Amino acid sequence: MKFLRRRPVYAWGFAGLCVCLAFSYPNLKANWEGMSKLQTQTRINTQQAWELKASQQATDKQAAIAEDRYNKGCLFVVTSRSNQQTALTAGEPVMDKARNTPLQPGAIVCDVFGTTGKIVPSENGPVVSEIAFTGDSSVVDAAYAKRNRSKSANLPPRQ
């Protein structure tokens, strides 16, 4: 009390500050809530950005795998009813056209749409798995042109 009697300016200043805070409390509360919402939205946006980046990195790795499979030579598949090109389907067998048996596990198969896969053993026999996709049509076109020049072009596997 002695302190306040000696320095009344401090007491009036403190009282004025309390009055200002009391009148501006609703505005301060609204600002704090707004900042909280902004921080939450920033966290969500950052998390989404990281997820997109991780997804893009996975896509890039898959594209590199698919391009490598096309460059090293994969078996292009056709439909079982005609010799038209078809898309690979994960979990489905790919048949050897000459012997009418499934391709052996380890064979690398591909289609003209940029999808590649590996034949893996399963309970129902060898099926397509380990799917990888590339959107680089020049790689697919080069591999398909190379396949058409080969002697095995007349007996593509069927799916």
Buried (B, 14 or more C-beta within 10 A) or exposed (E): EEEEEEEEEEBEEEEEEEEEEEEEEEEEEEEEEEEEEEEEEEEEEEEEEEEEEEEEEEBEEBBEBBBBBBEEEBBBBBEBEEEEBBEBBEEBBBBBBEEEEBBEBEBBBBBBBBBBBBBBEEEEEBBBBBBBBBEEEEBBEEBBEEBEEEEEEEBBBBB
